Amino acid sequence: MSASIRPHQYFAFIIAALASGIAGASAQSKDAPRLHTHQSYIEEVMRPTTLDVKDPLAVFGFVLDSLPDRVKVYPTENYFYFSFTHDGMPYAGNIRLDASDRDQGNVQFGYFEQATGWRDETPTVFRVLDESSGVRLEKLERFVYRLSYRDKSVVFELNDLSQVTPPITALAPEEKFIGPIFDDSGIRFFLVYNSAIKNFLYILDETVKIADDFVRSPRTDHILVGKRTGFVFYRDHWLNRKILIGVYEENVRVNNYLDGPFDQLPDNFIAGETLRRAILEVDPRLKGQIDRFGGSPDGEIRYMIAPYKLYKEEREFDPVDRCASRKRSSQVAYYRCFILDQEPQDFRARPSLTRPANTRKKSESEAPIPPQ
């Protein structure tokens, strides 16, 4: 023992050190990753269950009863996603508080057997629920609602991004900010409209910590690929920002959380006619056919904003890089390089339906499955 430390001081030091160690261990435990085991997966798919999956209200009751008293809805089209396993079969679905009609007490509810790469056509059960169904939705605050059915009530807190705006330096002179997006992938975007090229762009929101890590393409240092999401971004030559240019095709086809931000528009934050005016600039033929959210009057379909490529290999973006590198002297010509709208394909429809190109079905297709 050091002569400079008295016995009572020494023991106080030991106790403090032990307390510090316990606190450190506690903090480490709290911040540690969550562990998922193969054992729990096997036991889940093997466990006998009882649920009438053909009865939407029975499934809705099961979902609501399984939730805590308060939940957070992160995606900006207000979908609360869920999944469960019944008799060995995985299901996915959502409860949606649509910005267009939730204040009238309407709740959208849908679920289906999870799609896979080898089985991507599965029937969807979809219902709009209200008081006539025994379902009550009450508005408590601007972004807070109480949903009740039978003896269970759950408070749904929507994601308040009303104060989120892009840095001034992240917008080109011809661009207008439409609204902030929180994608179901956990990535945030700024949706902007460029009137000079009549095209939308998804800009990565870098004002917050990004829930992904990026690798540079070996082909060019201007292309970055998300390790987790597979999202492909282009580092803008003109501005300090990253433009979304690609989403991995398989994720779109099986409709999982990584299928891109086209289905998470900033509904709660669209100012007046901003979005409708931009859509009509792109396609004037839609005048009188869409509401301010870009949806049809019956609510069945919605204009699809997907100005990026569905890809299988990184080399598919070589033409984008060549174009952007060649046209750096003209800003308008440069941003035309990022008009990458898809061919009229409908990977996302559940079930497949014939409808106009550049539209997406609102009700039955909005239940992504967790990526495996």
KESE-695563 format. One record per residue (C-alpha): residue in one letter; x, z, y. Coordinates in steps of 0.02 Angstrom, whole numbers, always signed. Layout:
% KESE-695563
<site rest="A" c1="X" c3="Z" c2="Y"/>
...
//
This chain:
% KESE-695563
<site rest="M" c1="+0" c3="+0" c2="+0"/>
<site rest="S" c1="+68" c3="-42" c2="+173"/>
<site rest="A" c1="+114" c3="+106" c2="+279"/>
<site rest="S" c1="+16" c3="+28" c2="+423"/>
<site rest="I" c1="-152" c3="+37" c2="+327"/>
<site rest="R" c1="-231" c3="+207" c2="+294"/>
<site rest="P" c1="-329" c3="+236" c2="+129"/>
<site rest="H" c1="-502" c3="+233" c2="+207"/>
<site rest="Q" c1="-454" c3="+74" c2="+301"/>
<site rest="Y" c1="-392" c3="-4" c2="+140"/>
<site rest="F" c1="-555" c3="+28" c2="+47"/>
<site rest="A" c1="-656" c3="-35" c2="+195"/>
<site rest="F" c1="-549" c3="-193" c2="+191"/>
<site rest="I" c1="-582" c3="-216" c2="+3"/>
<site rest="I" c1="-771" c3="-193" c2="+27"/>
<site rest="A" c1="-772" c3="-318" c2="+170"/>
<site rest="A" c1="-674" c3="-443" c2="+66"/>
<site rest="L" c1="-793" c3="-425" c2="-80"/>
<site rest="A" c1="-943" c3="-445" c2="+35"/>
<site rest="S" c1="-864" c3="-599" c2="+110"/>
<site rest="G" c1="-832" c3="-671" c2="-62"/>
<site rest="I" c1="-1012" c3="-640" c2="-116"/>
<site rest="A" c1="-1077" c3="-721" c2="+43"/>
<site rest="G" c1="-962" c3="-869" c2="+16"/>
<site rest="A" c1="-1020" c3="-889" c2="-163"/>
<site rest="S" c1="-1201" c3="-878" c2="-107"/>
<site rest="A" c1="-1174" c3="-1012" c2="+25"/>
<site rest="Q" c1="-1085" c3="-1121" c2="-99"/>
<site rest="S" c1="-1229" c3="-1103" c2="-223"/>
<site rest="K" c1="-1357" c3="-1146" c2="-90"/>
<site rest="D" c1="-1266" c3="-1303" c2="-36"/>
<site rest="A" c1="-1218" c3="-1361" c2="-211"/>
<site rest="P" c1="-1296" c3="-1521" c2="-282"/>
<site rest="R" c1="-1449" c3="-1505" c2="-393"/>
<site rest="L" c1="-1412" c3="-1529" c2="-576"/>
<site rest="H" c1="-1525" c3="-1640" c2="-683"/>
<site rest="T" c1="-1502" c3="-1638" c2="-872"/>
<site rest="H" c1="-1541" c3="-1759" c2="-1011"/>
<site rest="Q" c1="-1621" c3="-1614" c2="-1103"/>
<site rest="S" c1="-1753" c3="-1591" c2="-968"/>
<site rest="Y" c1="-1789" c3="-1779" c2="-968"/>
<site rest="I" c1="-1813" c3="-1785" c2="-1156"/>
<site rest="E" c1="-1923" c3="-1631" c2="-1157"/>
<site rest="E" c1="-2029" c3="-1705" c2="-1017"/>
<site rest="V" c1="-2063" c3="-1869" c2="-1107"/>
<site rest="M" c1="-2097" c3="-1780" c2="-1272"/>
<site rest="R" c1="-2213" c3="-1646" c2="-1201"/>
<site rest="P" c1="-2398" c3="-1672" c2="-1248"/>
<site rest="T" c1="-2507" c3="-1682" c2="-1091"/>
<site rest="T" c1="-2693" c3="-1693" c2="-1051"/>
<site rest="L" c1="-2751" c3="-1799" c2="-904"/>
<site rest="D" c1="-2884" c3="-1934" c2="-887"/>
<site rest="V" c1="-2777" c3="-2065" c2="-800"/>
<site rest="K" c1="-2927" c3="-2183" c2="-792"/>
<site rest="D" c1="-3017" c3="-2062" c2="-675"/>
<site rest="P" c1="-2943" c3="-2072" c2="-497"/>
<site rest="L" c1="-3020" c3="-1907" c2="-442"/>
<site rest="A" c1="-2951" c3="-1818" c2="-596"/>
<site rest="V" c1="-2777" c3="-1884" c2="-556"/>
<site rest="F" c1="-2797" c3="-1844" c2="-371"/>
<site rest="G" c1="-2848" c3="-1666" c2="-414"/>
<site rest="F" c1="-2699" c3="-1648" c2="-530"/>
<site rest="V" c1="-2579" c3="-1710" c2="-395"/>
<site rest="L" c1="-2650" c3="-1599" c2="-258"/>
<site rest="D" c1="-2653" c3="-1446" c2="-371"/>
<site rest="S" c1="-2470" c3="-1476" c2="-414"/>
<site rest="L" c1="-2413" c3="-1474" c2="-232"/>
<site rest="P" c1="-2359" c3="-1324" c2="-129"/>
<site rest="D" c1="-2467" c3="-1269" c2="+17"/>
<site rest="R" c1="-2367" c3="-1377" c2="+139"/>
<site rest="V" c1="-2274" c3="-1541" c2="+114"/>
<site rest="K" c1="-2174" c3="-1660" c2="+224"/>
<site rest="V" c1="-2213" c3="-1846" c2="+230"/>
<site rest="Y" c1="-2050" c3="-1934" c2="+275"/>
<site rest="P" c1="-2087" c3="-2123" c2="+270"/>
<site rest="T" c1="-2158" c3="-2191" c2="+433"/>
<site rest="E" c1="-2304" c3="-2284" c2="+355"/>
<site rest="N" c1="-2360" c3="-2109" c2="+303"/>
<site rest="Y" c1="-2349" c3="-2122" c2="+114"/>
<site rest="F" c1="-2323" c3="-1963" c2="+14"/>
<site rest="Y" c1="-2250" c3="-2026" c2="-149"/>
<site rest="F" c1="-2257" c3="-1941" c2="-318"/>
<site rest="S" c1="-2220" c3="-1977" c2="-500"/>
<site rest="F" c1="-2264" c3="-1894" c2="-664"/>
<site rest="T" c1="-2250" c3="-1922" c2="-851"/>
<site rest="H" c1="-2406" c3="-1925" c2="-960"/>
<site rest="D" c1="-2396" c3="-1947" c2="-1149"/>
<site rest="G" c1="-2220" c3="-2015" c2="-1133"/>
<site rest="M" c1="-2268" c3="-2144" c2="-1001"/>
<site rest="P" c1="-2200" c3="-2130" c2="-823"/>
<site rest="Y" c1="-2324" c3="-2153" c2="-680"/>
<site rest="A" c1="-2295" c3="-2172" c2="-493"/>
<site rest="G" c1="-2412" c3="-2166" c2="-345"/>
<site rest="N" c1="-2446" c3="-2106" c2="-169"/>
<site rest="I" c1="-2565" c3="-2016" c2="-53"/>
<site rest="R" c1="-2569" c3="-2109" c2="+112"/>
<site rest="L" c1="-2630" c3="-2050" c2="+282"/>
<site rest="D" c1="-2644" c3="-2221" c2="+363"/>
<site rest="A" c1="-2624" c3="-2218" c2="+552"/>
<site rest="S" c1="-2770" c3="-2339" c2="+572"/>
<site rest="D" c1="-2906" c3="-2231" c2="+493"/>
<site rest="R" c1="-2844" c3="-2056" c2="+447"/>
<site rest="D" c1="-2928" c3="-1980" c2="+600"/>
<site rest="Q" c1="-3094" c3="-2042" c2="+527"/>
<site rest="G" c1="-3059" c3="-1935" c2="+373"/>
<site rest="N" c1="-3001" c3="-2075" c2="+258"/>
<site rest="V" c1="-2864" c3="-2047" c2="+129"/>
<site rest="Q" c1="-2787" c3="-2188" c2="+27"/>
<site rest="F" c1="-2739" c3="-2144" c2="-152"/>
<site rest="G" c1="-2657" c3="-2255" c2="-282"/>
<site rest="Y" c1="-2556" c3="-2242" c2="-443"/>
<site rest="F" c1="-2495" c3="-2351" c2="-586"/>
<site rest="E" c1="-2382" c3="-2356" c2="-737"/>
<site rest="Q" c1="-2205" c3="-2382" c2="-674"/>
<site rest="A" c1="-2144" c3="-2560" c2="-671"/>
<site rest="T" c1="-1979" c3="-2606" c2="-753"/>
<site rest="G" c1="-1865" c3="-2758" c2="-759"/>
<site rest="W" c1="-1946" c3="-2811" c2="-922"/>
<site rest="R" c1="-2125" c3="-2761" c2="-880"/>
<site rest="D" c1="-2168" c3="-2783" c2="-698"/>
<site rest="E" c1="-2356" c3="-2816" c2="-708"/>
<site rest="T" c1="-2448" c3="-2650" c2="-724"/>
<site rest="P" c1="-2626" c3="-2618" c2="-665"/>
<site rest="T" c1="-2649" c3="-2510" c2="-510"/>
<site rest="V" c1="-2789" c3="-2385" c2="-483"/>
<site rest="F" c1="-2829" c3="-2374" c2="-297"/>
<site rest="R" c1="-2965" c3="-2283" c2="-200"/>
<site rest="V" c1="-3004" c3="-2238" c2="-20"/>
<site rest="L" c1="-3061" c3="-2057" c2="-28"/>
<site rest="D" c1="-3166" c3="-1964" c2="+101"/>
<site rest="E" c1="-3299" c3="-1828" c2="+111"/>
<site rest="S" c1="-3416" c3="-1931" c2="+2"/>
<site rest="S" c1="-3285" c3="-1909" c2="-136"/>
<site rest="G" c1="-3271" c3="-1722" c2="-103"/>
<site rest="V" c1="-3105" c3="-1751" c2="-12"/>
<site rest="R" c1="-3087" c3="-1681" c2="+164"/>
<site rest="L" c1="-2950" c3="-1725" c2="+288"/>
<site rest="E" c1="-2937" c3="-1621" c2="+447"/>
<site rest="K" c1="-2822" c3="-1655" c2="+594"/>
<site rest="L" c1="-2733" c3="-1494" c2="+647"/>
<site rest="E" c1="-2605" c3="-1568" c2="+767"/>
<site rest="R" c1="-2545" c3="-1742" c2="+812"/>
<site rest="F" c1="-2436" c3="-1752" c2="+656"/>
<site rest="V" c1="-2512" c3="-1616" c2="+549"/>
<site rest="Y" c1="-2664" c3="-1635" c2="+434"/>
<site rest="R" c1="-2749" c3="-1526" c2="+305"/>
<site rest="L" c1="-2807" c3="-1613" c2="+146"/>
<site rest="S" c1="-2932" c3="-1522" c2="+36"/>
<site rest="Y" c1="-3015" c3="-1555" c2="-132"/>
<site rest="R" c1="-3114" c3="-1427" c2="-229"/>
<site rest="D" c1="-3021" c3="-1260" c2="-213"/>
<site rest="K" c1="-2852" c3="-1331" c2="-159"/>
<site rest="S" c1="-2792" c3="-1369" c2="+17"/>
<site rest="V" c1="-2622" c3="-1439" c2="+65"/>
<site rest="V" c1="-2553" c3="-1463" c2="+240"/>
<site rest="F" c1="-2468" c3="-1632" c2="+263"/>
<site rest="E" c1="-2338" c3="-1637" c2="+400"/>
<site rest="L" c1="-2299" c3="-1815" c2="+456"/>
<site rest="N" c1="-2126" c3="-1862" c2="+514"/>
<site rest="D" c1="-2118" c3="-1842" c2="+703"/>
<site rest="L" c1="-1994" c3="-1971" c2="+769"/>
<site rest="S" c1="-2083" c3="-1991" c2="+936"/>
<site rest="Q" c1="-1926" c3="-1946" c2="+1034"/>
<site rest="V" c1="-1812" c3="-2063" c2="+934"/>
<site rest="T" c1="-1747" c3="-2215" c2="+1030"/>
<site rest="P" c1="-1594" c3="-2326" c2="+1005"/>
<site rest="P" c1="-1445" c3="-2310" c2="+1122"/>
<site rest="I" c1="-1458" c3="-2433" c2="+1266"/>
<site rest="T" c1="-1297" c3="-2513" c2="+1207"/>
<site rest="A" c1="-1376" c3="-2554" c2="+1038"/>
<site rest="L" c1="-1501" c3="-2679" c2="+1109"/>
<site rest="A" c1="-1469" c3="-2858" c2="+1166"/>
<site rest="P" c1="-1547" c3="-2913" c2="+1333"/>
<site rest="E" c1="-1685" c3="-3013" c2="+1245"/>
<site rest="E" c1="-1732" c3="-2874" c2="+1125"/>
<site rest="K" c1="-1876" c3="-2750" c2="+1132"/>
<site rest="F" c1="-1881" c3="-2589" c2="+1034"/>
<site rest="I" c1="-2039" c3="-2582" c2="+927"/>
<site rest="G" c1="-2013" c3="-2411" c2="+849"/>
<site rest="P" c1="-1910" c3="-2297" c2="+735"/>
<site rest="I" c1="-1921" c3="-2312" c2="+546"/>
<site rest="F" c1="-1889" c3="-2183" c2="+412"/>
<site rest="D" c1="-1877" c3="-2284" c2="+253"/>
<site rest="D" c1="-1922" c3="-2215" c2="+82"/>
<site rest="S" c1="-1738" c3="-2237" c2="+38"/>
<site rest="G" c1="-1696" c3="-2099" c2="+162"/>
<site rest="I" c1="-1614" c3="-2222" c2="+283"/>
<site rest="R" c1="-1672" c3="-2232" c2="+464"/>
<site rest="F" c1="-1687" c3="-2395" c2="+561"/>
<site rest="F" c1="-1735" c3="-2459" c2="+732"/>
<site rest="L" c1="-1858" c3="-2604" c2="+722"/>
<site rest="V" c1="-1824" c3="-2725" c2="+864"/>
<site rest="Y" c1="-1895" c3="-2893" c2="+915"/>
<site rest="N" c1="-1783" c3="-3029" c2="+989"/>
<site rest="S" c1="-1892" c3="-3141" c2="+1096"/>
<site rest="A" c1="-1754" c3="-3272" c2="+1121"/>
<site rest="I" c1="-1752" c3="-3315" c2="+935"/>
<site rest="K" c1="-1929" c3="-3253" c2="+895"/>
<site rest="N" c1="-1867" c3="-3142" c2="+756"/>
<site rest="F" c1="-1868" c3="-2958" c2="+707"/>
<site rest="L" c1="-1712" c3="-2860" c2="+660"/>
<site rest="Y" c1="-1686" c3="-2694" c2="+571"/>
<site rest="I" c1="-1543" c3="-2600" c2="+655"/>
<site rest="L" c1="-1462" c3="-2453" c2="+564"/>
<site rest="D" c1="-1495" c3="-2289" c2="+656"/>
<site rest="E" c1="-1323" c3="-2211" c2="+670"/>
<site rest="T" c1="-1376" c3="-2070" c2="+786"/>
<site rest="V" c1="-1405" c3="-1963" c2="+630"/>
<site rest="K" c1="-1307" c3="-1931" c2="+471"/>
<site rest="I" c1="-1332" c3="-2078" c2="+353"/>
<site rest="A" c1="-1384" c3="-2035" c2="+175"/>
<site rest="D" c1="-1269" c3="-2165" c2="+99"/>
<site rest="D" c1="-1088" c3="-2220" c2="+95"/>
<site rest="F" c1="-1031" c3="-2398" c2="+126"/>
<site rest="V" c1="-899" c3="-2511" c2="+53"/>
<site rest="R" c1="-830" c3="-2661" c2="+142"/>
<site rest="S" c1="-855" c3="-2828" c2="+61"/>
<site rest="P" c1="-691" c3="-2901" c2="-3"/>
<site rest="R" c1="-748" c3="-3065" c2="+75"/>
<site rest="T" c1="-760" c3="-3003" c2="+256"/>
<site rest="D" c1="-743" c3="-2839" c2="+348"/>
<site rest="H" c1="-905" c3="-2876" c2="+441"/>
<site rest="I" c1="-1013" c3="-2851" c2="+286"/>
<site rest="L" c1="-1046" c3="-2674" c2="+221"/>
<site rest="V" c1="-1140" c3="-2628" c2="+62"/>
<site rest="G" c1="-1225" c3="-2461" c2="+31"/>
<site rest="K" c1="-1160" c3="-2379" c2="-128"/>
<site rest="R" c1="-1327" c3="-2292" c2="-163"/>
<site rest="T" c1="-1455" c3="-2407" c2="-83"/>
<site rest="G" c1="-1376" c3="-2577" c2="-107"/>
<site rest="F" c1="-1426" c3="-2618" c2="+72"/>
<site rest="V" c1="-1312" c3="-2747" c2="+152"/>
<site rest="F" c1="-1270" c3="-2734" c2="+337"/>
<site rest="Y" c1="-1178" c3="-2848" c2="+456"/>
<site rest="R" c1="-1068" c3="-2771" c2="+591"/>
<site rest="D" c1="-1124" c3="-2857" c2="+749"/>
<site rest="H" c1="-988" c3="-2952" c2="+845"/>
<site rest="W" c1="-1080" c3="-2928" c2="+1011"/>
<site rest="L" c1="-1142" c3="-2750" c2="+1002"/>
<site rest="N" c1="-1089" c3="-2587" c2="+919"/>
<site rest="R" c1="-1222" c3="-2590" c2="+783"/>
<site rest="K" c1="-1259" c3="-2642" c2="+604"/>
<site rest="I" c1="-1397" c3="-2767" c2="+562"/>
<site rest="L" c1="-1484" c3="-2760" c2="+393"/>
<site rest="I" c1="-1460" c3="-2929" c2="+308"/>
<site rest="G" c1="-1491" c3="-2893" c2="+123"/>
<site rest="V" c1="-1587" c3="-2790" c2="-5"/>
<site rest="Y" c1="-1549" c3="-2795" c2="-190"/>
<site rest="E" c1="-1680" c3="-2906" c2="-274"/>
<site rest="E" c1="-1710" c3="-2801" c2="-429"/>
<site rest="N" c1="-1759" c3="-2651" c2="-322"/>
<site rest="V" c1="-1891" c3="-2757" c2="-237"/>
<site rest="R" c1="-1957" c3="-2828" c2="-400"/>
<site rest="V" c1="-1986" c3="-2658" c2="-481"/>
<site rest="N" c1="-2045" c3="-2583" c2="-316"/>
<site rest="N" c1="-1936" c3="-2429" c2="-306"/>
<site rest="Y" c1="-1877" c3="-2323" c2="-160"/>
<site rest="L" c1="-1737" c3="-2447" c2="-121"/>
<site rest="D" c1="-1846" c3="-2601" c2="-95"/>
<site rest="G" c1="-1811" c3="-2613" c2="+92"/>
<site rest="P" c1="-1897" c3="-2559" c2="+254"/>
<site rest="F" c1="-2029" c3="-2696" c2="+262"/>
<site rest="D" c1="-2159" c3="-2571" c2="+197"/>
<site rest="Q" c1="-2116" c3="-2427" c2="+315"/>
<site rest="L" c1="-2157" c3="-2492" c2="+488"/>
<site rest="P" c1="-2162" c3="-2366" c2="+633"/>
<site rest="D" c1="-2352" c3="-2349" c2="+632"/>
<site rest="N" c1="-2362" c3="-2180" c2="+720"/>
<site rest="F" c1="-2250" c3="-2239" c2="+863"/>
<site rest="I" c1="-2306" c3="-2418" c2="+902"/>
<site rest="A" c1="-2353" c3="-2424" c2="+1086"/>
<site rest="G" c1="-2517" c3="-2515" c2="+1115"/>
<site rest="E" c1="-2506" c3="-2702" c2="+1080"/>
<site rest="T" c1="-2316" c3="-2710" c2="+1066"/>
<site rest="L" c1="-2309" c3="-2759" c2="+883"/>
<site rest="R" c1="-2459" c3="-2876" c2="+885"/>
<site rest="R" c1="-2390" c3="-2971" c2="+1035"/>
<site rest="A" c1="-2222" c3="-2993" c2="+948"/>
<site rest="I" c1="-2304" c3="-3054" c2="+787"/>
<site rest="L" c1="-2411" c3="-3179" c2="+883"/>
<site rest="E" c1="-2255" c3="-3248" c2="+967"/>
<site rest="V" c1="-2184" c3="-3281" c2="+795"/>
<site rest="D" c1="-2348" c3="-3349" c2="+724"/>
<site rest="P" c1="-2482" c3="-3391" c2="+855"/>
<site rest="R" c1="-2600" c3="-3446" c2="+715"/>
<site rest="L" c1="-2636" c3="-3262" c2="+680"/>
<site rest="K" c1="-2724" c3="-3236" c2="+847"/>
<site rest="G" c1="-2889" c3="-3146" c2="+817"/>
<site rest="Q" c1="-2843" c3="-3112" c2="+635"/>
<site rest="I" c1="-2735" c3="-2955" c2="+647"/>
<site rest="D" c1="-2751" c3="-2782" c2="+723"/>
<site rest="R" c1="-2617" c3="-2696" c2="+826"/>
<site rest="F" c1="-2526" c3="-2644" c2="+666"/>
<site rest="G" c1="-2520" c3="-2824" c2="+603"/>
<site rest="G" c1="-2656" c3="-2794" c2="+474"/>
<site rest="S" c1="-2810" c3="-2898" c2="+431"/>
<site rest="P" c1="-2981" c3="-2831" c2="+487"/>
<site rest="D" c1="-3027" c3="-2778" c2="+309"/>
<site rest="G" c1="-2862" c3="-2683" c2="+293"/>
<site rest="E" c1="-2814" c3="-2776" c2="+134"/>
<site rest="I" c1="-2659" c3="-2869" c2="+193"/>
<site rest="R" c1="-2526" c3="-2845" c2="+324"/>
<site rest="Y" c1="-2400" c3="-2959" c2="+408"/>
<site rest="M" c1="-2234" c3="-2939" c2="+318"/>
<site rest="I" c1="-2078" c3="-2910" c2="+423"/>
<site rest="A" c1="-1931" c3="-2942" c2="+308"/>
<site rest="P" c1="-1797" c3="-3039" c2="+404"/>
<site rest="Y" c1="-1666" c3="-3009" c2="+270"/>
<site rest="K" c1="-1614" c3="-3086" c2="+105"/>
<site rest="L" c1="-1654" c3="-3027" c2="-70"/>
<site rest="Y" c1="-1488" c3="-3043" c2="-159"/>
<site rest="K" c1="-1404" c3="-3028" c2="-327"/>
<site rest="E" c1="-1222" c3="-3055" c2="-276"/>
<site rest="E" c1="-1125" c3="-3022" c2="-117"/>
<site rest="R" c1="-1064" c3="-3201" c2="-106"/>
<site rest="E" c1="-1242" c3="-3251" c2="-58"/>
<site rest="F" c1="-1202" c3="-3186" c2="+118"/>
<site rest="D" c1="-1053" c3="-3302" c2="+145"/>
<site rest="P" c1="-1161" c3="-3425" c2="+246"/>
<site rest="V" c1="-1217" c3="-3283" c2="+361"/>
<site rest="D" c1="-1037" c3="-3234" c2="+397"/>
<site rest="R" c1="-983" c3="-3414" c2="+423"/>
<site rest="C" c1="-1127" c3="-3443" c2="+544"/>
<site rest="A" c1="-1097" c3="-3282" c2="+640"/>
<site rest="S" c1="-910" c3="-3314" c2="+652"/>
<site rest="R" c1="-937" c3="-3493" c2="+710"/>
<site rest="K" c1="-1068" c3="-3455" c2="+845"/>
<site rest="R" c1="-993" c3="-3302" c2="+928"/>
<site rest="S" c1="-984" c3="-3388" c2="+1098"/>
<site rest="S" c1="-1174" c3="-3403" c2="+1117"/>
<site rest="Q" c1="-1275" c3="-3244" c2="+1095"/>
<site rest="V" c1="-1440" c3="-3333" c2="+1060"/>
<site rest="A" c1="-1361" c3="-3452" c2="+934"/>
<site rest="Y" c1="-1268" c3="-3305" c2="+857"/>
<site rest="Y" c1="-1425" c3="-3203" c2="+823"/>
<site rest="R" c1="-1510" c3="-3353" c2="+744"/>
<site rest="C" c1="-1387" c3="-3327" c2="+602"/>
<site rest="F" c1="-1489" c3="-3173" c2="+554"/>
<site rest="I" c1="-1655" c3="-3261" c2="+528"/>
<site rest="L" c1="-1660" c3="-3233" c2="+341"/>
<site rest="D" c1="-1846" c3="-3226" c2="+302"/>
<site rest="Q" c1="-1886" c3="-3240" c2="+118"/>
<site rest="E" c1="-1967" c3="-3387" c2="+33"/>
<site rest="P" c1="-2152" c3="-3356" c2="-2"/>
<site rest="Q" c1="-2130" c3="-3240" c2="-150"/>
<site rest="D" c1="-2228" c3="-3084" c2="-184"/>
<site rest="F" c1="-2124" c3="-2970" c2="-292"/>
<site rest="R" c1="-2215" c3="-2821" c2="-223"/>
<site rest="A" c1="-2399" c3="-2857" c2="-252"/>
<site rest="R" c1="-2486" c3="-2745" c2="-378"/>
<site rest="P" c1="-2576" c3="-2839" c2="-455"/>
<site rest="S" c1="-2522" c3="-3016" c2="-407"/>
<site rest="L" c1="-2644" c3="-3095" c2="-286"/>
<site rest="T" c1="-2648" c3="-3258" c2="-193"/>
<site rest="R" c1="-2631" c3="-3231" c2="-6"/>
<site rest="P" c1="-2547" c3="-3310" c2="+145"/>
<site rest="A" c1="-2359" c3="-3317" c2="+151"/>
<site rest="N" c1="-2273" c3="-3181" c2="+253"/>
<site rest="T" c1="-2408" c3="-3053" c2="+213"/>
<site rest="R" c1="-2406" c3="-2900" c2="+101"/>
<site rest="K" c1="-2548" c3="-2807" c2="+19"/>
<site rest="K" c1="-2570" c3="-2638" c2="+102"/>
<site rest="S" c1="-2665" c3="-2539" c2="-26"/>
<site rest="E" c1="-2606" c3="-2574" c2="-201"/>
<site rest="S" c1="-2422" c3="-2607" c2="-177"/>
<site rest="E" c1="-2367" c3="-2450" c2="-86"/>
<site rest="A" c1="-2313" c3="-2338" c2="-228"/>
<site rest="P" c1="-2126" c3="-2359" c2="-256"/>
<site rest="I" c1="-2047" c3="-2279" c2="-408"/>
<site rest="P" c1="-1889" c3="-2173" c2="-401"/>
<site rest="P" c1="-1734" c3="-2278" c2="-443"/>
<site rest="Q" c1="-1664" c3="-2230" c2="-612"/>
//
